[in-house]
């Protein structure tokens, strides 16, 4: 998720720097910033989904064992 964060930040900062004229706008830099933003979004959503799935699975296992203790 940390890599996704840096990709999203790069995808937002690079176009801003190109817009204010700090760095020159080239086709490669435009393509890279778009790709970084899209990849960061995809990796971030995938990472969050995997984290939530793992957490729910662990919670379900705890609930299963807690039910057996009460019988």
mmCIF file of the N, C-alpha and C atoms, coordinates in Angstrom:
data_MODEL
# 
_entry.id   MODEL 
# 
loop_
_atom_site.group_PDB 
_atom_site.id 
_atom_site.type_symbol 
_atom_site.label_atom_id 
_atom_site.label_alt_id 
_atom_site.label_comp_id 
_atom_site.label_asym_id 
_atom_site.label_entity_id 
_atom_site.label_seq_id 
_atom_site.pdbx_PDB_ins_code 
_atom_site.Cartn_x 
_atom_site.Cartn_y 
_atom_site.Cartn_z 
_atom_site.occupancy 
_atom_site.B_iso_or_equiv 
_atom_site.pdbx_formal_charge 
_atom_site.auth_seq_id 
_atom_site.auth_comp_id 
_atom_site.auth_asym_id 
_atom_site.auth_atom_id 
_atom_site.pdbx_PDB_model_num 
ATOM 1   N N  . UNK A 1 1  ? 0.828   -1.189  0.000   1.00 0.00 ? 1  UNK A N  1 
ATOM 2   C CA . UNK A 1 1  ? 0.000   0.000   0.000   1.00 0.00 ? 1  UNK A CA 1 
ATOM 3   C C  . UNK A 1 1  ? 0.875   1.257   0.000   1.00 0.00 ? 1  UNK A C  1 
ATOM 4   N N  . UNK A 1 2  ? 2.083   1.109   0.517   1.00 0.00 ? 2  UNK A N  1 
ATOM 5   C CA . UNK A 1 2  ? 2.992   2.256   0.520   1.00 0.00 ? 2  UNK A CA 1 
ATOM 6   C C  . UNK A 1 2  ? 3.419   2.614   -0.906  1.00 0.00 ? 2  UNK A C  1 
ATOM 7   N N  . UNK A 1 3  ? 3.669   1.598   -1.722  1.00 0.00 ? 3  UNK A N  1 
ATOM 8   C CA . UNK A 1 3  ? 4.020   1.838   -3.123  1.00 0.00 ? 3  UNK A CA 1 
ATOM 9   C C  . UNK A 1 3  ? 2.864   2.510   -3.852  1.00 0.00 ? 3  UNK A C  1 
ATOM 10  N N  . UNK A 1 4  ? 1.644   2.086   -3.561  1.00 0.00 ? 4  UNK A N  1 
ATOM 11  C CA . UNK A 1 4  ? 0.466   2.691   -4.177  1.00 0.00 ? 4  UNK A CA 1 
ATOM 12  C C  . UNK A 1 4  ? 0.358   4.167   -3.799  1.00 0.00 ? 4  UNK A C  1 
ATOM 13  N N  . UNK A 1 5  ? 0.665   4.475   -2.560  1.00 0.00 ? 5  UNK A N  1 
ATOM 14  C CA . UNK A 1 5  ? 0.618   5.865   -2.109  1.00 0.00 ? 5  UNK A CA 1 
ATOM 15  C C  . UNK A 1 5  ? 1.611   6.731   -2.882  1.00 0.00 ? 5  UNK A C  1 
ATOM 16  N N  . UNK A 1 6  ? 2.843   6.226   -3.033  1.00 0.00 ? 6  UNK A N  1 
ATOM 17  C CA . UNK A 1 6  ? 3.853   7.006   -3.746  1.00 0.00 ? 6  UNK A CA 1 
ATOM 18  C C  . UNK A 1 6  ? 3.514   7.145   -5.229  1.00 0.00 ? 6  UNK A C  1 
ATOM 19  N N  . UNK A 1 7  ? 2.937   6.117   -5.817  1.00 0.00 ? 7  UNK A N  1 
ATOM 20  C CA . UNK A 1 7  ? 2.531   6.221   -7.216  1.00 0.00 ? 7  UNK A CA 1 
ATOM 21  C C  . UNK A 1 7  ? 1.410   7.242   -7.391  1.00 0.00 ? 7  UNK A C  1 
ATOM 22  N N  . UNK A 1 8  ? 0.454   7.240   -6.476  1.00 0.00 ? 8  UNK A N  1 
ATOM 23  C CA . UNK A 1 8  ? -0.629  8.222   -6.561  1.00 0.00 ? 8  UNK A CA 1 
ATOM 24  C C  . UNK A 1 8  ? -0.124  9.643   -6.365  1.00 0.00 ? 8  UNK A C  1 
ATOM 25  N N  . UNK A 1 9  ? 0.816   9.815   -5.442  1.00 0.00 ? 9  UNK A N  1 
ATOM 26  C CA . UNK A 1 9  ? 1.382   11.149  -5.222  1.00 0.00 ? 9  UNK A CA 1 
ATOM 27  C C  . UNK A 1 9  ? 2.158   11.604  -6.459  1.00 0.00 ? 9  UNK A C  1 
ATOM 28  N N  . UNK A 1 10 ? 2.943   10.697  -7.041  1.00 0.00 ? 10 UNK A N  1 
ATOM 29  C CA . UNK A 1 10 ? 3.681   11.049  -8.259  1.00 0.00 ? 10 UNK A CA 1 
ATOM 30  C C  . UNK A 1 10 ? 2.722   11.384  -9.393  1.00 0.00 ? 10 UNK A C  1 
ATOM 31  N N  . UNK A 1 11 ? 1.626   10.647  -9.488  1.00 0.00 ? 11 UNK A N  1 
ATOM 32  C CA . UNK A 1 11 ? 0.645   10.910  -10.529 1.00 0.00 ? 11 UNK A CA 1 
ATOM 33  C C  . UNK A 1 11 ? -0.089  12.220  -10.338 1.00 0.00 ? 11 UNK A C  1 
ATOM 34  N N  . UNK A 1 12 ? -0.064  12.782  -9.151  1.00 0.00 ? 12 UNK A N  1 
ATOM 35  C CA . UNK A 1 12 ? -0.705  14.071  -8.906  1.00 0.00 ? 12 UNK A CA 1 
ATOM 36  C C  . UNK A 1 12 ? 0.300   15.233  -8.959  1.00 0.00 ? 12 UNK A C  1 
ATOM 37  N N  . UNK A 1 13 ? 1.508   14.998  -8.457  1.00 0.00 ? 13 UNK A N  1 
ATOM 38  C CA . UNK A 1 13 ? 2.498   16.073  -8.369  1.00 0.00 ? 13 UNK A CA 1 
ATOM 39  C C  . UNK A 1 13 ? 3.124   16.384  -9.736  1.00 0.00 ? 13 UNK A C  1 
ATOM 40  N N  . UNK A 1 14 ? 3.415   15.343  -10.506 1.00 0.00 ? 14 UNK A N  1 
ATOM 41  C CA . UNK A 1 14 ? 4.052   15.582  -11.809 1.00 0.00 ? 14 UNK A CA 1 
ATOM 42  C C  . UNK A 1 14 ? 3.217   16.460  -12.734 1.00 0.00 ? 14 UNK A C  1 
ATOM 43  N N  . UNK A 1 15 ? 1.925   16.203  -12.921 1.00 0.00 ? 15 UNK A N  1 
ATOM 44  C CA . UNK A 1 15 ? 1.148   17.118  -13.769 1.00 0.00 ? 15 UNK A CA 1 
ATOM 45  C C  . UNK A 1 15 ? 1.079   18.539  -13.214 1.00 0.00 ? 15 UNK A C  1 
ATOM 46  N N  . UNK A 1 16 ? 1.054   18.664  -11.893 1.00 0.00 ? 16 UNK A N  1 
ATOM 47  C CA . UNK A 1 16 ? 1.037   19.994  -11.292 1.00 0.00 ? 16 UNK A CA 1 
ATOM 48  C C  . UNK A 1 16 ? 2.332   20.743  -11.605 1.00 0.00 ? 16 UNK A C  1 
ATOM 49  N N  . UNK A 1 17 ? 3.468   20.045  -11.477 1.00 0.00 ? 17 UNK A N  1 
ATOM 50  C CA . UNK A 1 17 ? 4.753   20.679  -11.785 1.00 0.00 ? 17 UNK A CA 1 
ATOM 51  C C  . UNK A 1 17 ? 4.863   21.028  -13.263 1.00 0.00 ? 17 UNK A C  1 
ATOM 52  N N  . UNK A 1 18 ? 4.276   20.196  -14.115 1.00 0.00 ? 18 UNK A N  1 
ATOM 53  C CA . UNK A 1 18 ? 4.272   20.516  -15.551 1.00 0.00 ? 18 UNK A CA 1 
ATOM 54  C C  . UNK A 1 18 ? 3.384   21.732  -15.834 1.00 0.00 ? 18 UNK A C  1 
ATOM 55  N N  . UNK A 1 19 ? 2.285   21.815  -15.119 1.00 0.00 ? 19 UNK A N  1 
ATOM 56  C CA . UNK A 1 19 ? 1.344   22.907  -15.353 1.00 0.00 ? 19 UNK A CA 1 
ATOM 57  C C  . UNK A 1 19 ? 1.932   24.258  -14.942 1.00 0.00 ? 19 UNK A C  1 
ATOM 58  N N  . UNK A 1 20 ? 2.659   24.307  -13.835 1.00 0.00 ? 20 UNK A N  1 
ATOM 59  C CA . UNK A 1 20 ? 3.216   25.584  -13.395 1.00 0.00 ? 20 UNK A CA 1 
ATOM 60  C C  . UNK A 1 20 ? 4.561   25.882  -14.048 1.00 0.00 ? 20 UNK A C  1 
ATOM 61  N N  . UNK A 1 21 ? 5.071   24.948  -14.865 1.00 0.00 ? 21 UNK A N  1 
ATOM 62  C CA . UNK A 1 21 ? 6.269   25.213  -15.646 1.00 0.00 ? 21 UNK A CA 1 
ATOM 63  C C  . UNK A 1 21 ? 7.582   24.884  -14.980 1.00 0.00 ? 21 UNK A C  1 
ATOM 64  N N  . UNK A 1 22 ? 7.552   24.144  -13.885 1.00 0.00 ? 22 UNK A N  1 
ATOM 65  C CA . UNK A 1 22 ? 8.798   23.770  -13.213 1.00 0.00 ? 22 UNK A CA 1 
ATOM 66  C C  . UNK A 1 22 ? 9.551   22.725  -14.028 1.00 0.00 ? 22 UNK A C  1 
ATOM 67  N N  . UNK A 1 23 ? 8.831   21.756  -14.572 1.00 0.00 ? 23 UNK A N  1 
ATOM 68  C CA . UNK A 1 23 ? 9.436   20.754  -15.446 1.00 0.00 ? 23 UNK A CA 1 
ATOM 69  C C  . UNK A 1 23 ? 8.737   20.810  -16.805 1.00 0.00 ? 23 UNK A C  1 
ATOM 70  N N  . UNK A 1 24 ? 9.478   20.417  -17.831 1.00 0.00 ? 24 UNK A N  1 
ATOM 71  C CA . UNK A 1 24 ? 8.938   20.480  -19.186 1.00 0.00 ? 24 UNK A CA 1 
ATOM 72  C C  . UNK A 1 24 ? 7.978   19.315  -19.427 1.00 0.00 ? 24 UNK A C  1 
ATOM 73  N N  . UNK A 1 25 ? 6.875   19.608  -20.055 1.00 0.00 ? 25 UNK A N  1 
ATOM 74  C CA . UNK A 1 25 ? 5.880   18.596  -20.376 1.00 0.00 ? 25 UNK A CA 1 
ATOM 75  C C  . UNK A 1 25 ? 6.301   17.838  -21.628 1.00 0.00 ? 25 UNK A C  1 
ATOM 76  N N  . UNK A 1 26 ? 6.561   16.545  -21.468 1.00 0.00 ? 26 UNK A N  1 
ATOM 77  C CA . UNK A 1 26 ? 6.908   15.693  -22.600 1.00 0.00 ? 26 UNK A CA 1 
ATOM 78  C C  . UNK A 1 26 ? 5.892   14.562  -22.684 1.00 0.00 ? 26 UNK A C  1 
ATOM 79  N N  . UNK A 1 27 ? 5.864   13.894  -23.824 1.00 0.00 ? 27 UNK A N  1 
ATOM 80  C CA . UNK A 1 27 ? 4.940   12.770  -23.985 1.00 0.00 ? 27 UNK A CA 1 
ATOM 81  C C  . UNK A 1 27 ? 5.237   11.677  -22.972 1.00 0.00 ? 27 UNK A C  1 
ATOM 82  N N  . UNK A 1 28 ? 6.525   11.362  -22.788 1.00 0.00 ? 28 UNK A N  1 
ATOM 83  C CA . UNK A 1 28 ? 6.888   10.305  -21.840 1.00 0.00 ? 28 UNK A CA 1 
ATOM 84  C C  . UNK A 1 28 ? 6.468   10.670  -20.426 1.00 0.00 ? 28 UNK A C  1 
ATOM 85  N N  . UNK A 1 29 ? 6.703   11.899  -20.010 1.00 0.00 ? 29 UNK A N  1 
ATOM 86  C CA . UNK A 1 29 ? 6.354   12.314  -18.649 1.00 0.00 ? 29 UNK A CA 1 
ATOM 87  C C  . UNK A 1 29 ? 4.843   12.330  -18.454 1.00 0.00 ? 29 UNK A C  1 
ATOM 88  N N  . UNK A 1 30 ? 4.106   12.768  -19.459 1.00 0.00 ? 30 UNK A N  1 
ATOM 89  C CA . UNK A 1 30 ? 2.644   12.726  -19.382 1.00 0.00 ? 30 UNK A CA 1 
ATOM 90  C C  . UNK A 1 30 ? 2.148   11.288  -19.268 1.00 0.00 ? 30 UNK A C  1 
ATOM 91  N N  . UNK A 1 31 ? 2.687   10.402  -20.093 1.00 0.00 ? 31 UNK A N  1 
ATOM 92  C CA . UNK A 1 31 ? 2.301   8.994   -20.064 1.00 0.00 ? 31 UNK A CA 1 
ATOM 93  C C  . UNK A 1 31 ? 2.678   8.355   -18.729 1.00 0.00 ? 31 UNK A C  1 
ATOM 94  N N  . UNK A 1 32 ? 3.876   8.672   -18.227 1.00 0.00 ? 32 UNK A N  1 
ATOM 95  C CA . UNK A 1 32 ? 4.327   8.114   -16.947 1.00 0.00 ? 32 UNK A CA 1 
ATOM 96  C C  . UNK A 1 32 ? 3.446   8.569   -15.800 1.00 0.00 ? 32 UNK A C  1 
ATOM 97  N N  . UNK A 1 33 ? 3.083   9.845   -15.770 1.00 0.00 ? 33 UNK A N  1 
ATOM 98  C CA . UNK A 1 33 ? 2.260   10.337  -14.662 1.00 0.00 ? 33 UNK A CA 1 
ATOM 99  C C  . UNK A 1 33 ? 0.863   9.719   -14.692 1.00 0.00 ? 33 UNK A C  1 
ATOM 100 N N  . UNK A 1 34 ? 0.304   9.539   -15.882 1.00 0.00 ? 34 UNK A N  1 
ATOM 101 C CA . UNK A 1 34 ? -1.001  8.890   -15.987 1.00 0.00 ? 34 UNK A CA 1 
ATOM 102 C C  . UNK A 1 34 ? -0.917  7.432   -15.549 1.00 0.00 ? 34 UNK A C  1 
ATOM 103 N N  . UNK A 1 35 ? 0.124   6.734   -16.015 1.00 0.00 ? 35 UNK A N  1 
ATOM 104 C CA . UNK A 1 35 ? 0.301   5.326   -15.660 1.00 0.00 ? 35 UNK A CA 1 
ATOM 105 C C  . UNK A 1 35 ? 0.555   5.169   -14.165 1.00 0.00 ? 35 UNK A C  1 
ATOM 106 N N  . UNK A 1 36 ? 1.347   6.048   -13.586 1.00 0.00 ? 36 UNK A N  1 
ATOM 107 C CA . UNK A 1 36 ? 1.617   5.982   -12.150 1.00 0.00 ? 36 UNK A CA 1 
ATOM 108 C C  . UNK A 1 36 ? 0.341   6.192   -11.352 1.00 0.00 ? 36 UNK A C  1 
ATOM 109 N N  . UNK A 1 37 ? -0.471  7.125   -11.765 1.00 0.00 ? 37 UNK A N  1 
ATOM 110 C CA . UNK A 1 37 ? -1.720  7.389   -11.062 1.00 0.00 ? 37 UNK A CA 1 
ATOM 111 C C  . UNK A 1 37 ? -2.670  6.199   -11.164 1.00 0.00 ? 37 UNK A C  1 
ATOM 112 N N  . UNK A 1 38 ? -2.821  5.644   -12.350 1.00 0.00 ? 38 UNK A N  1 
ATOM 113 C CA . UNK A 1 38 ? -3.720  4.496   -12.538 1.00 0.00 ? 38 UNK A CA 1 
ATOM 114 C C  . UNK A 1 38 ? -3.204  3.263   -11.800 1.00 0.00 ? 38 UNK A C  1 
ATOM 115 N N  . UNK A 1 39 ? -1.903  3.019   -11.883 1.00 0.00 ? 39 UNK A N  1 
ATOM 116 C CA . UNK A 1 39 ? -1.325  1.858   -11.193 1.00 0.00 ? 39 UNK A CA 1 
ATOM 117 C C  . UNK A 1 39 ? -1.432  2.023   -9.676  1.00 0.00 ? 39 UNK A C  1 
ATOM 118 N N  . UNK A 1 40 ? -1.194  3.224   -9.179  1.00 0.00 ? 40 UNK A N  1 
ATOM 119 C CA . UNK A 1 40 ? -1.317  3.460   -7.741  1.00 0.00 ? 40 UNK A CA 1 
ATOM 120 C C  . UNK A 1 40 ? -2.730  3.243   -7.243  1.00 0.00 ? 40 UNK A C  1 
ATOM 121 N N  . UNK A 1 41 ? -3.697  3.680   -8.016  1.00 0.00 ? 41 UNK A N  1 
ATOM 122 C CA . UNK A 1 41 ? -5.095  3.473   -7.644  1.00 0.00 ? 41 UNK A CA 1 
ATOM 123 C C  . UNK A 1 41 ? -5.435  1.989   -7.623  1.00 0.00 ? 41 UNK A C  1 
ATOM 124 N N  . UNK A 1 42 ? -5.021  1.267   -8.664  1.00 0.00 ? 42 UNK A N  1 
ATOM 125 C CA . UNK A 1 42 ? -5.305  -0.161  -8.756  1.00 0.00 ? 42 UNK A CA 1 
ATOM 126 C C  . UNK A 1 42 ? -4.625  -0.939  -7.629  1.00 0.00 ? 42 UNK A C  1 
ATOM 127 N N  . UNK A 1 43 ? -3.347  -0.676  -7.398  1.00 0.00 ? 43 UNK A N  1 
ATOM 128 C CA . UNK A 1 43 ? -2.610  -1.379  -6.344  1.00 0.00 ? 43 UNK A CA 1 
ATOM 129 C C  . UNK A 1 43 ? -3.172  -1.030  -4.974  1.00 0.00 ? 43 UNK A C  1 
ATOM 130 N N  . UNK A 1 44 ? -3.567  0.221   -4.770  1.00 0.00 ? 44 UNK A N  1 
ATOM 131 C CA . UNK A 1 44 ? -4.144  0.619   -3.489  1.00 0.00 ? 44 UNK A CA 1 
ATOM 132 C C  . UNK A 1 44 ? -5.460  -0.073  -3.206  1.00 0.00 ? 44 UNK A C  1 
ATOM 133 N N  . UNK A 1 45 ? -6.333  -0.127  -4.193  1.00 0.00 ? 45 UNK A N  1 
ATOM 134 C CA . UNK A 1 45 ? -7.618  -0.808  -4.004  1.00 0.00 ? 45 UNK A CA 1 
ATOM 135 C C  . UNK A 1 45 ? -7.399  -2.297  -3.765  1.00 0.00 ? 45 UNK A C  1 
ATOM 136 N N  . UNK A 1 46 ? -6.484  -2.897  -4.514  1.00 0.00 ? 46 UNK A N  1 
ATOM 137 C CA . UNK A 1 46 ? -6.170  -4.315  -4.329  1.00 0.00 ? 46 UNK A CA 1 
ATOM 138 C C  . UNK A 1 46 ? -5.597  -4.574  -2.936  1.00 0.00 ? 46 UNK A C  1 
ATOM 139 N N  . UNK A 1 47 ? -4.703  -3.719  -2.488  1.00 0.00 ? 47 UNK A N  1 
ATOM 140 C CA . UNK A 1 47 ? -4.114  -3.873  -1.158  1.00 0.00 ? 47 UNK A CA 1 
ATOM 141 C C  . UNK A 1 47 ? -5.136  -3.726  -0.047  1.00 0.00 ? 47 UNK A C  1 
ATOM 142 N N  . UNK A 1 48 ? -6.024  -2.766  -0.173  1.00 0.00 ? 48 UNK A N  1 
ATOM 143 C CA . UNK A 1 48 ? -7.060  -2.575  0.846   1.00 0.00 ? 48 UNK A CA 1 
ATOM 144 C C  . UNK A 1 48 ? -8.020  -3.753  0.862   1.00 0.00 ? 48 UNK A C  1 
ATOM 145 N N  . UNK A 1 49 ? -8.382  -4.254  -0.316  1.00 0.00 ? 49 UNK A N  1 
ATOM 146 C CA . UNK A 1 49 ? -9.284  -5.400  -0.384  1.00 0.00 ? 49 UNK A CA 1 
ATOM 147 C C  . UNK A 1 49 ? -8.644  -6.639  0.240   1.00 0.00 ? 49 UNK A C  1 
ATOM 148 N N  . UNK A 1 50 ? -7.367  -6.849  -0.018  1.00 0.00 ? 50 UNK A N  1 
ATOM 149 C CA . UNK A 1 50 ? -6.690  -7.999  0.580   1.00 0.00 ? 50 UNK A CA 1 
ATOM 150 C C  . UNK A 1 50 ? -6.578  -7.852  2.090   1.00 0.00 ? 50 UNK A C  1 
ATOM 151 N N  . UNK A 1 51 ? -6.319  -6.641  2.568   1.00 0.00 ? 51 UNK A N  1 
ATOM 152 C CA . UNK A 1 51 ? -6.221  -6.401  4.006   1.00 0.00 ? 51 UNK A CA 1 
ATOM 153 C C  . UNK A 1 51 ? -7.564  -6.654  4.690   1.00 0.00 ? 51 UNK A C  1 
ATOM 154 N N  . UNK A 1 52 ? -8.644  -6.149  4.099   1.00 0.00 ? 52 UNK A N  1 
ATOM 155 C CA . UNK A 1 52 ? -9.970  -6.342  4.678   1.00 0.00 ? 52 UNK A CA 1 
ATOM 156 C C  . UNK A 1 52 ? -10.352 -7.819  4.660   1.00 0.00 ? 52 UNK A C  1 
ATOM 157 N N  . UNK A 1 53 ? -10.045 -8.519  3.567   1.00 0.00 ? 53 UNK A N  1 
ATOM 158 C CA . UNK A 1 53 ? -10.345 -9.943  3.491   1.00 0.00 ? 53 UNK A CA 1 
ATOM 159 C C  . UNK A 1 53 ? -9.594  -10.732 4.531   1.00 0.00 ? 53 UNK A C  1 
ATOM 160 N N  . UNK A 1 54 ? -8.331  -10.416 4.741   1.00 0.00 ? 54 UNK A N  1 
ATOM 161 C CA . UNK A 1 54 ? -7.532  -11.110 5.749   1.00 0.00 ? 54 UNK A CA 1 
ATOM 162 C C  . UNK A 1 54 ? -8.065  -10.834 7.149   1.00 0.00 ? 54 UNK A C  1 
ATOM 163 N N  . UNK A 1 55 ? -8.434  -9.592  7.415   1.00 0.00 ? 55 UNK A N  1 
ATOM 164 C CA . UNK A 1 55 ? -8.960  -9.227  8.729   1.00 0.00 ? 55 UNK A CA 1 
ATOM 165 C C  . UNK A 1 55 ? -10.295 -9.919  8.995   1.00 0.00 ? 55 UNK A C  1 
ATOM 166 N N  . UNK A 1 56 ? -11.181 -9.957  7.991   1.00 0.00 ? 56 UNK A N  1 
ATOM 167 C CA . UNK A 1 56 ? -12.473 -10.628 8.176   1.00 0.00 ? 56 UNK A CA 1 
ATOM 168 C C  . UNK A 1 56 ? -12.285 -12.119 8.395   1.00 0.00 ? 56 UNK A C  1 
ATOM 169 N N  . UNK A 1 57 ? -11.328 -12.726 7.702   1.00 0.00 ? 57 UNK A N  1 
ATOM 170 C CA . UNK A 1 57 ? -11.074 -14.150 7.868   1.00 0.00 ? 57 UNK A CA 1 
ATOM 171 C C  . UNK A 1 57 ? -10.579 -14.439 9.285   1.00 0.00 ? 57 UNK A C  1 
ATOM 172 N N  . UNK A 1 58 ? -9.703  -13.585 9.795   1.00 0.00 ? 58 UNK A N  1 
ATOM 173 C CA . UNK A 1 58 ? -9.206  -13.772 11.156  1.00 0.00 ? 58 UNK A CA 1 
ATOM 174 C C  . UNK A 1 58 ? -10.328 -13.590 12.163  1.00 0.00 ? 58 UNK A C  1 
ATOM 175 N N  . UNK A 1 59 ? -11.197 -12.602 11.945  1.00 0.00 ? 59 UNK A N  1 
ATOM 176 C CA . UNK A 1 59 ? -12.325 -12.387 12.853  1.00 0.00 ? 59 UNK A CA 1 
ATOM 177 C C  . UNK A 1 59 ? -13.273 -13.572 12.836  1.00 0.00 ? 59 UNK A C  1 
ATOM 178 N N  . UNK A 1 60 ? -13.516 -14.158 11.654  1.00 0.00 ? 60 UNK A N  1 
ATOM 179 C CA . UNK A 1 60 ? -14.393 -15.317 11.571  1.00 0.00 ? 60 UNK A CA 1 
ATOM 180 C C  . UNK A 1 60 ? -13.806 -16.507 12.305  1.00 0.00 ? 60 UNK A C  1 
ATOM 181 N N  . UNK A 1 61 ? -12.504 -16.682 12.255  1.00 0.00 ? 61 UNK A N  1 
ATOM 182 C CA . UNK A 1 61 ? -11.863 -17.781 12.965  1.00 0.00 ? 61 UNK A CA 1 
ATOM 183 C C  . UNK A 1 61 ? -11.983 -17.582 14.471  1.00 0.00 ? 61 UNK A C  1 
ATOM 184 N N  . UNK A 1 62 ? -11.826 -16.342 14.936  1.00 0.00 ? 62 UNK A N  1 
ATOM 185 C CA . UNK A 1 62 ? -11.982 -16.071 16.363  1.00 0.00 ? 62 UNK A CA 1 
ATOM 186 C C  . UNK A 1 62 ? -13.417 -16.325 16.808  1.00 0.00 ? 62 UNK A C  1 
ATOM 187 N N  . UNK A 1 63 ? -14.383 -15.923 15.990  1.00 0.00 ? 63 UNK A N  1 
ATOM 188 C CA . UNK A 1 63 ? -15.785 -16.164 16.319  1.00 0.00 ? 63 UNK A CA 1 
ATOM 189 C C  . UNK A 1 63 ? -16.081 -17.653 16.373  1.00 0.00 ? 63 UNK A C  1 
ATOM 190 N N  . UNK A 1 64 ? -15.498 -18.439 15.478  1.00 0.00 ? 64 UNK A N  1 
ATOM 191 C CA . UNK A 1 64 ? -15.720 -19.877 15.444  1.00 0.00 ? 64 UNK A CA 1 
ATOM 192 C C  . UNK A 1 64 ? -15.216 -20.518 16.726  1.00 0.00 ? 64 UNK A C  1 
ATOM 193 N N  . UNK A 1 65 ? -14.025 -20.136 17.141  1.00 0.00 ? 65 UNK A N  1 
ATOM 194 C CA . UNK A 1 65 ? -13.471 -20.742 18.355  1.00 0.00 ? 65 UNK A CA 1 
ATOM 195 C C  . UNK A 1 65 ? -14.186 -20.248 19.598  1.00 0.00 ? 65 UNK A C  1 
ATOM 196 N N  . UNK A 1 66 ? -14.658 -19.009 19.605  1.00 0.00 ? 66 UNK A N  1 
ATOM 197 C CA . UNK A 1 66 ? -15.389 -18.497 20.756  1.00 0.00 ? 66 UNK A CA 1 
ATOM 198 C C  . UNK A 1 66 ? -16.714 -19.219 20.927  1.00 0.00 ? 66 UNK A C  1 
ATOM 199 N N  . UNK A 1 67 ? -17.388 -19.606 19.843  1.00 0.00 ? 67 UNK A N  1 
ATOM 200 C CA . UNK A 1 67 ? -18.657 -20.326 19.931  1.00 0.00 ? 67 UNK A CA 1 
ATOM 201 C C  . UNK A 1 67 ? -18.457 -21.701 20.552  1.00 0.00 ? 67 UNK A C  1 
ATOM 202 N N  . UNK A 1 68 ? -17.342 -22.376 20.255  1.00 0.00 ? 68 UNK A N  1 
ATOM 203 C CA . UNK A 1 68 ? -17.094 -23.695 20.816  1.00 0.00 ? 68 UNK A CA 1 
ATOM 204 C C  . UNK A 1 68 ? -16.839 -23.621 22.315  1.00 0.00 ? 68 UNK A C  1 
ATOM 205 N N  . UNK A 1 69 ? -16.303 -22.519 22.787  1.00 0.00 ? 69 UNK A N  1 
ATOM 206 C CA . UNK A 1 69 ? -16.016 -22.394 24.225  1.00 0.00 ? 69 UNK A CA 1 
ATOM 207 C C  . UNK A 1 69 ? -17.296 -22.294 25.044  1.00 0.00 ? 69 UNK A C  1 
ATOM 208 N N  . UNK A 1 70 ? -18.387 -21.836 24.450  1.00 0.00 ? 70 UNK A N  1 
ATOM 209 C CA . UNK A 1 70 ? -19.628 -21.632 25.190  1.00 0.00 ? 70 UNK A CA 1 
ATOM 210 C C  . UNK A 1 70 ? -20.512 -22.866 25.226  1.00 0.00 ? 70 UNK A C  1 
ATOM 211 N N  . UNK A 1 71 ? -20.161 -23.914 24.532  1.00 0.00 ? 71 UNK A N  1 
ATOM 212 C CA . UNK A 1 71 ? -21.020 -25.102 24.481  1.00 0.00 ? 71 UNK A CA 1 
ATOM 213 C C  . UNK A 1 71 ? -20.870 -25.959 25.693  1.00 0.00 ? 71 UNK A C  1 
# 
